[in-house]
Amino acid sequence: EAAPLAPCIKLVLEAKREQRQREQAEKDADERSRIEKAEKRIEENKHAVRKLKKVTLLVPEAQD
């Protein structure tokens, strides 16, 4: 005997919804990772600029 369609449809829709949620969670995690890497690079660049400014101030100017 054939199974009623409503429960089957419900299961299919639920499986698709769960799949979309997993895919969205993965996309969100990837985006967070990219943002964190970008923020880390920004901080490293800020540190490098501060260090460069400090070194530049310590170097005496060449006298003509």
C-alpha positions as CSV (number, residue, x, y, z in Angstrom):
1,E,0.0,0.0,0.0
2,A,1.3,3.5,-0.9
3,A,2.2,5.8,1.9
4,P,0.3,9.0,2.4
5,L,1.9,11.9,0.5
6,A,1.7,14.5,3.2
7,P,4.2,12.9,5.6
8,C,6.6,12.2,2.7
9,I,6.4,15.8,1.5
10,K,6.9,17.1,5.0
11,L,10.1,14.9,5.3
12,V,11.4,16.1,2.0
13,L,10.8,19.8,2.8
14,E,12.3,19.4,6.3
15,A,15.4,17.7,4.8
16,K,15.8,20.5,2.3
17,R,15.4,23.2,5.0
18,E,18.0,21.5,7.1
19,Q,20.4,21.3,4.1
20,R,19.9,25.1,3.5
21,Q,20.6,25.8,7.1
22,R,23.8,23.7,7.0
23,E,24.9,25.5,3.9
24,Q,24.1,28.9,5.4
25,A,26.0,28.0,8.6
26,E,29.0,27.0,6.5
27,K,28.8,30.3,4.5
28,D,28.6,32.3,7.7
29,A,31.6,30.5,9.2
30,D,33.6,31.2,6.0
31,E,32.6,34.8,6.1
32,R,33.6,35.1,9.8
33,S,36.9,33.5,9.0
34,R,37.6,36.0,6.1
35,I,36.7,38.9,8.4
36,E,38.9,37.7,11.2
37,K,41.8,37.3,8.8
38,A,41.3,40.8,7.4
39,E,41.1,42.2,10.9
40,K,44.3,40.4,11.8
41,R,46.1,41.8,8.7
42,I,44.8,45.3,9.5
43,E,46.2,45.1,13.1
44,E,49.5,43.7,11.7
45,N,49.7,46.6,9.3
46,K,49.0,49.1,12.0
47,H,51.7,47.6,14.1
48,A,54.2,47.7,11.2
49,V,53.3,51.4,10.5
50,R,53.8,52.4,14.2
51,K,57.2,50.5,14.2
52,L,58.2,52.2,10.9
53,K,57.3,55.6,12.3
54,K,59.3,54.9,15.4
55,V,62.3,53.8,13.4
56,T,62.0,56.8,11.1
57,L,62.0,59.2,14.1
58,L,65.2,57.6,15.4
59,V,67.1,57.9,12.2
60,P,68.9,61.3,12.1
61,E,68.4,63.3,8.9
62,A,71.2,63.4,6.5
63,Q,73.1,66.7,6.6
64,D,73.9,68.4,3.3
